[in-house]
Amino acid sequence: MSCFIESHGGPSGAVKGRSGPEKRVGALVLAALAALFATPLFAQTTDVDRLITDSCATCHTQTGNSLAPPFPKLAGLSAEYLAKQLRDVRSGARKSEIMQPILGDLSRGEIQAIANYFSRQQRTPGIVTNPKLIAAGERVYLEGNKENGVPACAGCHTKTGAGAPRFPMIAAQNAEYVIQQLRNFRSGERTNDFGMLMRTTVSRLTDDEIQAVAQYVASMPVPPVGR
């Protein structure tokens, strides 16, 4: 404190020293340091590897490349999108009987750490189960269907399927998972889409178009991490 208090004087021992702006700056510095050392993030870090092993790897694998067709690949998804989906499941905004109990025990910081981790993982190539549908799926994905009023999937998910912060990477995603999610949007079972875009779009898709789009998505080359 000697740098702020230079001397004492006067009958009451009043402090003489720096005043005005300098005192205010000094107080702000001390407050900032106190806040820094008081924050929980300074005292502890999240053990991401343990979180992934305990909460995610059984269904999605340690790298986020699920080998089970009904479960999604998480690798390569933007951290913003994935964190939102995990929070939505935890709150019940997105229904998942399997995931909700798991996420219910996690803090917001742990959920963000998981999302950051999977966003850095490289996605593996997809598996096409019905190659005959790829061409039809490509047309819907890139051009939509004017007769049904279906916009192109590429408008939100990009031509490469890399996605954007609010829209997921779908290139090389498990076809069975894609089919189920499109059906969930169409039926109204899933309602956490941005601006009702998915529900509006998928409500106009036929079953054949859903199957075809899923096969095309699975066939798409994997965009690189950090796209």
Disulfide bonds with the S-S distance in Angstrom:
none
